[in-house]
Amino acid sequence: MEEQHQSSSELNSALEDKQETEARSSIRSLRELIDLVTGRGFKPELEEESGFAELLPFPFLALVGQMEMRLALLLSLINPAVSGVLLIGPRGTGKTTAVRSLINLLPDIERSACFYGCLPEDVEIGGIDAICPDCAKKYAEGKPLTKTEKARIVELPLNARLEDVVGGLDEHAVTHERFRLKRGILSLADQNILYIDEVNLLADEIVDAILDAAAQGTYTIRRGQFSATYKANFTLIGSMNPEEGNLRPQILDRFGLRVIVRGLSSAQERLDAYRRVAAYRSSPRRVVAQFYQETELARTELQEARNLLPRVILPDQVAQKGIQMIQALQIDSLRAEITMFEAARAYAAADGRTEVNQEDIRIVAPMALRLRRSAFMTSYFEERSREEKELLTTIEQMIPETKS
């Protein structure tokens, strides 16, 4: 009897594996992959751990629910022009876990192999004198000036000092009576993701430094007679708990997509989340291995979406619908349509299409347009409008316009 039961279990497991393999082979886009993995059953097989520490982030595709948050993060990977993501919600809703789980989906990037950041485009723009002597020699010999690396997630600690963020004098070099500037976190975040947890609790001076770097893509530090300009093109992702304070409007405006992250409402989803977390805590390697194939497939799909993105167009009639929506909501910031249209292009690319449609706009609009309106500015403009009307009326009464 036990042998029959075991045989039946093995047969069911084999059938499930066969069905999953067939479903995986039929995937045509990133959207279909996310749908498949979200609805897939989880096998919480527990095993004893060795006890050694290992940096294995929770798999992104093992997250349960929170579809809008996951979509926003993926769109920011496909198209950095969406200008980052802000996750707003209470503690324990998976915000930080979701961001850190992106590490295995990040693309390979070309980075300068030089301490001074020399790149081939520097030669194209400014000639051979625009790069350092060592790189000029490499360039003349036909050797590459860059190396291929995987993009990283650079986290900004809440207790970071301004010197840590922008850089400063290298203290180790100073002890040897040498002077050299040390790169800061913003420079290390170039072409990477800069993640700021509890972004609403940052000191004002650090917020200002981040805003300047995000706006220009570069920043300059000066220490005495020494100065250096660093590149800082990064995707900004932040998370915050609104119970702990509001976010300054200046930095809120720098986040393109805004997601309200609530706790899971489905009892089944909460149970699934518990089982996956329990399995991960018991054996991170097993959980990571279980989602390895889907993670690699998602990484490939993301790269294909990034490659397709330059060919994705936004038809005028679709763009007009988006503009009408923004005007109806009385949103002043031009970043609203920039974010919405770029997110829609990324969504179309993720679906394997080269043309944005109205459904793409409808799906990304809530993330791109929420928290864009200001009650203060609305009241301010209404007051100014009344004042302007009264002013013009008085001028017309006192000095009527003469007809020539």
Residue pairs with C-beta under 8 A, 6 or more apart in sequence:
16 41
20 40
23 36
24 36
24 293
24 294
24 297
27 33
27 36
27 297
27 301
28 352
29 301
29 350
29 351
29 352
30 74
30 298
30 301
30 302
30 305
30 350
30 351
31 350
31 351
33 61
33 294
33 297
33 298
33 301
34 61
34 67
34 70
34 71
34 74
34 298
36 294
37 61
37 62
37 291
37 294
38 64
38 67
42 62
42 272
42 275
42 276
42 279
42 290
43 290
44 275
44 276
44 278
44 279
45 279
45 286
46 278
46 279
46 282
46 283
47 282
47 283
47 286
49 282
49 283
49 284
54 284
54 285
56 284
56 285
56 288
57 100
57 101
57 103
57 104
58 97
58 100
58 101
58 277
58 280
58 284
58 287
59 101
59 104
59 287
59 288
59 290
59 291
59 295
60 70
60 73
60 98
60 101
60 102
60 104
60 105
60 295
60 298
61 291
61 294
61 295
61 298
62 101
62 276
62 280
62 287
62 290
62 291
63 70
63 94
63 97
63 98
63 101
64 264
64 269
64 272
64 273
64 276
65 264
65 266
65 269
65 273
66 93
66 94
66 98
66 261
66 264
68 259
68 366
68 367
69 87
69 94
69 95
69 98
69 259
69 261
70 98
71 347
71 363
71 367
72 85
72 87
72 257
72 259
72 367
73 85
73 98
73 99
73 102
73 237
74 105
74 302
74 350
75 82
75 257
75 343
75 346
75 347
75 350
75 364
76 82
76 84
76 85
76 235
76 237
76 256
76 257
77 102
77 105
77 106
77 107
77 235
77 302
77 306
78 302
78 305
78 306
78 309
78 346
78 349
78 350
79 306
79 309
79 342
79 343
79 345
79 346
79 349
80 233
80 235
81 338
81 342
82 256
82 257
82 339
82 342
82 343
82 346
82 368
83 236
83 254
83 255
83 256
83 257
83 335
83 338
83 339
83 342
84 235
84 236
84 237
84 238
84 254
84 255
84 256
84 257
85 237
85 238
85 255
85 256
85 257
85 258
85 259
86 199
86 237
86 238
86 239
86 240
86 247
86 252
86 255
86 257
86 258
86 259
87 95
87 98
87 99
87 237
87 238
87 239
87 240
87 259
87 261
88 239
88 240
88 241
88 242
88 258
88 259
88 260
88 261
89 95
89 239
89 241
89 242
89 260
89 261
89 262
90 241
90 243
90 262
90 263
91 241
92 263
93 261
93 262
93 263
94 261
94 273
95 197
95 239
95 261
96 197
96 239
99 153
99 193
99 195
99 237
99 239
100 153
100 195
102 153
102 193
103 152
103 153
104 295
104 299
105 295
105 298
105 299
105 302
106 150
106 151
106 152
106 153
106 192
106 193
107 150
107 151
107 299
107 302
107 303
107 306
108 148
108 149
108 150
108 151
109 148
109 149
109 150
109 151
109 191
110 146
110 147
110 148
111 146
111 147
111 148
111 149
111 191
112 118
112 119
112 145
112 146
112 147
113 144
113 145
113 146
113 147
114 131
114 132
114 134
114 135
114 145
116 131
116 132
116 135
117 230
117 231
118 130
118 131
118 132
118 135
118 145
119 131
119 145
119 146
120 139
120 145
120 146
122 130
122 131
123 130
123 131
123 139
128 136
128 139
128 140
129 136
131 139
131 145
135 145
138 144
138 145
139 145
151 191
151 192
151 193
152 192
152 193
153 192
153 193
153 195
154 185
154 188
154 189
154 192
154 193
154 194
154 195
154 234
155 195
155 196
155 197
156 165
156 185
156 194
156 195
156 196
156 202
156 206
157 164
158 197
158 198
158 201
158 202
160 185
160 206
162 203
162 205
162 206
162 209
163 184
164 184
164 185
165 184
165 185
165 186
165 206
165 209
165 210
166 184
166 186
166 209
166 219
166 221
167 181
167 182
167 183
167 184
167 186
167 187
167 221
167 228
167 230
168 181
168 182
168 184
168 221
168 223
169 179
169 180
169 181
169 182
169 223
169 226
170 179
170 180
170 181
170 182
171 182
173 179
173 180
179 226
181 221
181 223
181 226
181 227
181 228
183 230
184 221
184 230
185 194
186 194
186 209
186 210
186 213
186 219
186 230
186 232
186 234
187 219
187 230
187 231
187 232
189 232
189 234
190 230
190 231
190 232
190 233
190 234
191 233
191 234
192 234
192 235
193 234
193 235
193 237
194 210
194 234
194 235
194 236
194 237
195 237
195 238
195 239
196 202
196 210
196 236
196 237
196 238
196 239
197 238
197 239
198 239
198 240
198 241
198 244
199 238
199 239
199 240
199 247
199 251
200 240
200 241
200 242
200 244
200 245
200 246
200 247
201 240
201 244
201 245
202 210
202 251
204 248
207 248
207 250
207 251
209 219
210 236
210 251
210 254
211 250
211 251
211 254
212 219
213 219
213 232
213 234
214 232
214 234
214 236
214 254
215 254
216 232
217 231
217 232
217 233
218 229
218 230
218 231
218 232
219 229
219 230
219 232
220 227
220 228
220 229
220 230
221 227
221 228
221 230
236 254
236 255
238 251
238 255
240 247
249 374
252 258
252 371
253 333
253 335
256 335
256 338
256 339
256 342
256 343
256 368
257 339
257 343
257 364
257 367
257 368
258 367
258 368
258 370
258 371
259 367
260 370
264 270
264 273
276 287
279 286
279 287
280 287
301 350
302 350
304 352
305 346
305 349
305 350
305 352
306 349
308 349
308 352
308 354
309 345
309 346
309 349
311 354
312 345
312 348
312 349
312 353
312 354
312 355
312 356
313 354
313 355
313 356
314 341
314 344
314 345
314 356
315 355
315 356
318 344
318 356
318 357
318 358
318 360
318 361
319 341
321 358
321 361
322 337
322 340
322 341
322 344
322 361
322 365
323 337
325 361
325 365
325 369
326 336
326 337
326 340
326 369
329 369
329 372
329 373
330 373
330 378
331 369
331 372
331 373
332 377
333 372
336 368
336 369
336 372
339 368
340 361
340 364
340 365
340 368
340 369
341 356
343 364
343 367
343 368
344 356
344 360
344 361
344 363
344 364
345 356
345 360
347 356
347 360
347 363
347 364
348 354
348 355
348 356
348 357
348 360
